[in-house]
């Protein structure tokens, strides 16, 4: 009589695994491990079994299942194990900072460089940080994150996170409302205003013109426009106010430093003309006279006043003669010298010297 005897449990071994293989030896999916049992006596009840992994990590362990042979001997679960690197999760991406030229009121006046950070708790990100430079201008310029990949090969596509910025790189436009031409004193055009605009952040206050003047000489108008982002535009305009042309004093007064000698207390006619370009000025209120005592010089050429008039000091414009006439009644005091000066409203002046006798 023969007896069948098998007292030995099956021998278990790891055979292979199936799953989605990523990069650097990592799987990016669960892994199905196949284990095989052998039994030389009664034979295994089941020759192969598969076990699917659970979880993620750098050392995910998969344990073999129980195997039983036909005689009823059982190899307990976990007799054999296999370890795998499994990362099924793409990196998490977040906006973490920005660099750029900060203006005012929360605006940037340059392109901005936004920094995005990728984190991955399992295989780790290939690049921890990446930067993206903005494009364009506006109150809501969106900068989207780039794609991030982890060591295992999982990819988070671009646009997972974003930063929004106010960007105004363009200075305001500014123009003068008019041009002040070069002209003669008394006819200077009115001061222009400044016309400004800004289509992005908008103007910060008004554009004000400074430097306007009507005095003789060169003038520079300046206007500065600023926007709410802090960009500024400064414009200038130059113009000149020309002096009047003074002619005189005419005879009987001698000019060029000559001492005109005249009896003290007599009245001398000082004749002159004033022109703004080709236009003759005829308003006496635009002329003023003054006299000042000066030192009599013995070396200066002297010449007698041949013609005097009667009456007291007065100023008038003689339409017939086409000139101003200032009848100056001289002081008394023989041997004293005076300088008579006519000053026009534009600041121009003419002077003549006198010696009383």
Secondary structure, DSSP 8 states (H G I E B T S, - for coil): ----------EEEEEEEES-B-STTEESS--EEEEEEE-SSS-BS-SEEEEE--S-EEEEEEE---EEBTTS-EE-TTSSEEEEEE-----EEEEEEEES-B-STTEESS--EEEEEEE-SSS-BS-SEEEEE--S-EEEEEEE---EEBTTS-EE-TTSSEEEEEE-----EEEESS----EETT-------EEEE-SSS-BSS--EEE----SSEEEEEEEEEEBTTS-EEEEEEEEEEE--EEEEEETTS--TT-EEEE-TT-EEEEEEEEEETTEE---GGGEEEEEEEE---SSS-EEE----B-SS-EEEEETTTTEEEEEEE----TT-EEEEEEEETTS-EEEEEEEE-
